[in-house]
Amino acid sequence: MKNLLYIVIIFSGGLSPMSAQVGIGLASPNSNAMLEVSSTNKGLLLPRVALTATNNPAPLSAHVAGMTVYNTATNNSVAANPVYPGEYYNDGTQWQRKTAWSEKTTISGGTIAGDALAATILDVPAATTSGSISTITLATLSFTLSKPSLVEFNSNISAVFTNQGISQGSAGAGITDNVVKLCTLYYSFTAAPAGIPTNSVFGLSSLTYINSFATFVATGNFYLVPRSTLTLPAGNYTLTVNGAGASGTAFRLTFGSGNRDAINIRATPIK
């Protein structure tokens, strides 16, 4: 009878919930952690699973907020919810991929030295109708995104205003007509995956110039900064950087004559 009582006590103790912290590789785990692992030559190996899509919990039976796994599969059959090898956590409604700094890609720019544009001239005729504007392509860049990405477009491009047909620094270049001149820079895709508009303006940056003095006042280069951040799907892209001008009187715009012109594009995978 005494032995039976001991057995009951042992089993009862074994079924009691444990409230103490667990330490692996150390005697005193942090009091704020239920589990602390310590090692100087080993790592923590997450469960390796094959996810099918970010909106599908499989191989789990349901989305569980805080769940963390290492995905071994590449599956982009669901274009809006692809998965790629890497560490994922679940936010309770879908899988979110943890992006490493090494996956950030500089598509263009990213250096201090160098000048991204050669001087490009746009002679703008006097506008004959409201909204009349002249445009020119300053640069064309092609790139490929291997994963859906957040893409940042951030450029710095110079512009100089002179009389039409006369180059900067030449006799008669200075504008003295007291008429507003408009200068604009923007981006546009000429080729992109399905669902991404082409030949549409984005990242617009504009300035106006007027000389109200009877004599020309030298100004040097103005700098425009076209910027935009887009969420884009994987695929091939062709991007143009464009300049434009308009006024009630003719004038010349010279883009890229400065020495600090830059076209910066950076992509960060989001899936």
C-alpha positions as CSV (number, residue, x, y, z in Angstrom):
1,M,0.0,0.0,0.0
2,K,2.9,2.3,0.9
3,N,4.6,1.6,-2.5
4,L,1.4,2.4,-4.3
5,L,1.1,5.7,-2.5
6,Y,4.7,6.6,-3.6
7,I,3.8,5.8,-7.2
8,V,0.7,8.0,-7.1
9,I,2.8,10.9,-5.7
10,I,5.5,10.5,-8.4
11,F,3.0,10.5,-11.2
12,S,1.1,13.4,-9.8
13,G,4.3,15.4,-9.6
14,G,5.1,14.4,-13.2
15,L,1.8,15.8,-14.4
16,S,2.2,19.2,-12.6
17,P,2.8,22.2,-15.0
18,M,6.4,23.5,-15.0
19,S,6.8,27.3,-14.4
20,A,10.6,27.5,-14.4
21,Q,12.6,28.7,-17.4
22,V,14.5,26.1,-19.5
23,G,18.2,26.6,-20.3
24,I,20.1,24.6,-22.9
25,G,23.8,25.0,-22.6
26,L,23.6,27.2,-19.5
27,A,22.6,26.7,-15.9
28,S,20.7,30.0,-15.4
29,P,18.5,31.1,-18.3
30,N,17.2,34.6,-18.6
31,S,14.3,35.1,-16.2
32,N,12.2,36.7,-19.0
33,A,12.6,33.7,-21.4
34,M,10.8,30.4,-21.2
35,L,13.7,28.9,-23.2
36,E,17.3,30.2,-23.7
37,V,19.9,28.3,-25.8
38,S,23.6,29.1,-25.4
39,S,26.5,27.8,-27.5
40,T,29.7,29.2,-28.9
41,N,30.0,26.8,-31.8
42,K,26.5,25.6,-32.7
43,G,23.3,27.3,-34.0
44,L,19.6,26.9,-33.7
45,L,18.1,24.8,-36.5
46,L,14.6,25.8,-37.4
47,P,12.0,23.3,-38.7
48,R,12.5,23.0,-42.4
49,V,9.2,22.9,-44.3
50,A,8.0,23.3,-47.9
51,L,5.5,26.2,-48.0
52,T,3.2,26.5,-51.0
53,A,2.1,30.2,-50.9
54,T,2.2,33.1,-48.4
55,N,-1.6,33.0,-48.0
56,N,-1.7,29.2,-47.4
57,P,-0.7,27.9,-44.0
58,A,0.3,24.4,-45.4
59,P,1.9,22.3,-44.3
60,L,0.5,23.7,-41.1
61,S,-3.3,23.3,-40.6
62,A,-3.8,27.0,-39.8
63,H,-2.1,30.4,-39.7
64,V,-0.5,30.8,-36.2
65,A,0.8,34.2,-35.2
66,G,4.5,34.0,-34.2
67,M,5.2,30.7,-35.9
68,T,8.7,30.6,-37.5
69,V,10.0,28.1,-40.0
70,Y,12.7,27.8,-42.7
71,N,11.1,27.3,-46.1
72,T,12.9,25.0,-48.5
73,A,10.6,25.5,-51.5
74,T,10.3,27.9,-54.4
75,N,6.8,28.2,-55.6
76,N,5.5,31.2,-57.7
77,S,2.5,29.4,-59.3
78,V,0.4,31.9,-57.2
79,A,1.8,35.1,-58.6
80,A,0.5,37.3,-55.8
81,N,1.7,35.1,-53.0
82,P,5.0,33.4,-54.1
83,V,7.4,31.7,-51.6
84,Y,11.2,31.4,-51.9
85,P,13.8,29.6,-49.7
86,G,14.4,31.5,-46.5
87,E,13.2,32.2,-43.0
88,Y,9.5,33.0,-42.7
89,Y,7.3,34.0,-39.7
90,N,3.5,33.9,-39.6
91,D,1.6,37.0,-38.6
92,G,-1.7,35.1,-38.0
93,T,-3.0,35.7,-41.5
94,Q,-0.1,34.8,-43.8
95,W,3.6,34.0,-44.0
96,Q,6.1,36.9,-44.1
97,R,9.6,36.4,-45.4
98,K,12.5,37.8,-43.4
99,T,14.7,39.7,-45.9
100,A,18.4,39.7,-45.5
101,W,20.5,42.9,-46.3
102,S,22.4,40.8,-48.8
103,E,19.2,40.5,-50.9
104,K,18.9,44.3,-51.4
105,T,20.0,45.1,-54.9
106,T,21.4,48.3,-56.3
107,I,20.1,48.4,-59.9
108,S,21.6,51.8,-60.7
109,G,23.8,54.3,-58.9
110,G,25.0,53.7,-55.4
111,T,28.4,55.4,-55.9
112,I,29.7,58.8,-55.1
113,A,32.0,59.1,-58.1
114,G,30.8,59.3,-61.6
115,D,28.1,61.3,-63.5
116,A,25.0,59.4,-64.7
117,L,24.1,61.6,-67.6
118,A,25.8,63.3,-70.6
119,A,24.4,66.8,-71.5
120,T,21.2,66.4,-73.4
121,I,19.5,69.3,-75.2
122,L,15.7,69.9,-75.5
123,D,14.7,72.9,-77.6
124,V,11.2,73.8,-76.4
125,P,9.0,75.7,-78.9
126,A,6.5,78.3,-77.9
127,A,3.3,76.6,-76.8
128,T,0.4,77.1,-79.2
129,T,-2.2,75.4,-77.1
130,S,-2.9,75.0,-73.4
131,G,-1.1,72.0,-72.0
132,S,1.4,71.8,-74.9
133,I,4.6,70.2,-73.7
134,S,7.8,68.9,-75.3
135,T,9.6,65.8,-74.0
136,I,12.9,63.9,-74.4
137,T,14.3,60.6,-73.1
138,L,17.4,61.2,-71.1
139,A,18.3,57.6,-70.2
140,T,17.0,54.0,-70.7
141,L,17.7,51.3,-68.1
142,S,16.7,47.6,-68.2
143,F,16.5,45.4,-65.2
144,T,15.1,42.1,-63.9
145,L,13.5,41.5,-60.5
146,S,13.8,37.8,-59.5
147,K,11.3,38.3,-56.7
148,P,8.4,40.7,-55.9
149,S,10.2,43.8,-54.5
150,L,9.9,47.2,-53.1
151,V,11.7,49.4,-55.6
152,E,13.0,52.9,-54.7
153,F,13.6,55.4,-57.5
154,N,15.6,58.4,-56.4
155,S,17.5,60.6,-58.8
156,N,19.3,63.9,-58.9
157,I,19.4,65.5,-62.4
158,S,20.6,69.0,-63.4
159,A,18.8,71.4,-65.8
160,V,19.8,74.8,-67.3
161,F,17.5,77.3,-68.9
162,T,18.8,79.3,-71.9
163,N,17.3,81.0,-75.0
164,Q,16.3,78.5,-77.7
165,G,19.1,77.3,-80.0
166,I,21.8,78.9,-77.8
167,S,24.0,76.8,-75.5
168,Q,24.9,77.5,-71.9
169,G,27.7,80.1,-71.7
170,S,27.4,81.3,-75.2
171,A,26.5,84.9,-76.2
172,G,22.8,85.6,-76.0
173,A,22.1,82.5,-73.9
174,G,20.5,84.4,-71.1
175,I,16.7,84.6,-70.9
176,T,15.2,88.0,-70.2
177,D,11.6,87.7,-71.5
178,N,9.9,87.7,-68.1
179,V,7.9,84.6,-69.1
180,V,7.5,81.5,-66.9
181,K,9.3,78.4,-68.1
182,L,8.4,74.9,-66.9
183,C,10.9,72.1,-66.5
184,T,9.8,68.5,-65.5
185,L,11.6,65.2,-64.9
186,Y,9.8,61.8,-64.5
187,Y,10.0,58.1,-65.0
188,S,8.1,55.7,-67.2
189,F,8.1,52.0,-68.0
190,T,8.2,51.1,-71.7
191,A,8.1,47.4,-70.9
192,A,6.9,45.6,-67.7
193,P,5.1,42.5,-66.6
194,A,1.4,42.2,-67.0
195,G,-0.6,44.4,-64.7
196,I,2.1,47.2,-64.6
197,P,1.1,50.2,-66.7
198,T,3.6,51.3,-69.4
199,N,4.1,54.8,-70.8
200,S,2.6,56.2,-67.6
201,V,4.3,59.0,-65.7
202,F,5.5,58.5,-62.1
203,G,8.1,60.1,-59.8
204,L,7.3,63.6,-61.2
205,S,9.6,66.5,-60.2
206,S,9.1,70.0,-61.6
207,L,10.3,73.6,-61.2
208,T,9.5,76.9,-62.9
209,Y,11.9,79.6,-63.9
210,I,11.4,83.3,-64.7
211,N,13.8,86.2,-65.1
212,S,12.1,89.4,-64.4
213,F,15.3,91.5,-64.8
214,A,16.0,93.4,-68.0
215,T,19.4,91.8,-68.1
216,F,20.3,88.1,-67.8
217,V,21.2,86.9,-64.3
218,A,23.4,83.8,-64.3
219,T,21.9,80.9,-62.3
220,G,24.0,77.9,-63.1
221,N,22.5,74.4,-62.7
222,F,19.1,73.7,-61.1
223,Y,18.7,70.2,-59.7
224,L,15.5,68.2,-59.9
225,V,14.8,65.1,-57.8
226,P,12.3,62.7,-59.3
227,R,11.4,60.1,-56.6
228,S,9.0,57.2,-56.2
229,T,8.7,53.9,-54.3
230,L,6.7,51.1,-56.0
231,T,5.8,47.5,-55.1
232,L,6.6,45.5,-58.2
233,P,6.2,41.9,-59.2
234,A,9.1,39.7,-60.5
235,G,9.9,40.1,-64.2
236,N,11.7,42.2,-66.8
237,Y,11.5,45.9,-66.9
238,T,12.6,48.7,-69.2
239,L,12.6,52.2,-67.6
240,T,13.1,55.6,-69.2
241,V,14.1,58.8,-67.4
242,N,12.5,61.7,-69.2
243,G,12.7,65.4,-69.4
244,A,10.0,67.9,-70.4
245,G,9.5,71.6,-70.8
246,A,6.8,74.1,-71.7
247,S,6.3,77.9,-72.0
248,G,4.5,80.6,-73.9
249,T,7.9,81.5,-75.5
250,A,10.5,79.3,-77.0
251,F,13.6,78.3,-74.9
252,R,16.2,75.6,-74.4
253,L,16.7,73.1,-71.6
254,T,20.0,71.4,-71.2
255,F,19.7,68.3,-68.9
256,G,22.7,66.6,-67.3
257,S,25.3,69.3,-67.7
258,G,26.1,69.3,-64.0
259,N,28.7,67.0,-62.5
260,R,26.5,65.4,-59.8
261,D,23.8,63.8,-61.9
262,A,22.7,60.5,-60.5
263,I,20.0,57.8,-61.2
264,N,19.6,55.7,-58.2
265,I,17.4,52.6,-58.1
266,R,17.3,50.0,-55.3
267,A,15.2,46.9,-54.9
268,T,14.3,45.0,-51.7
269,P,12.5,41.6,-52.0
270,I,9.3,41.5,-50.0
271,K,8.2,37.9,-50.6
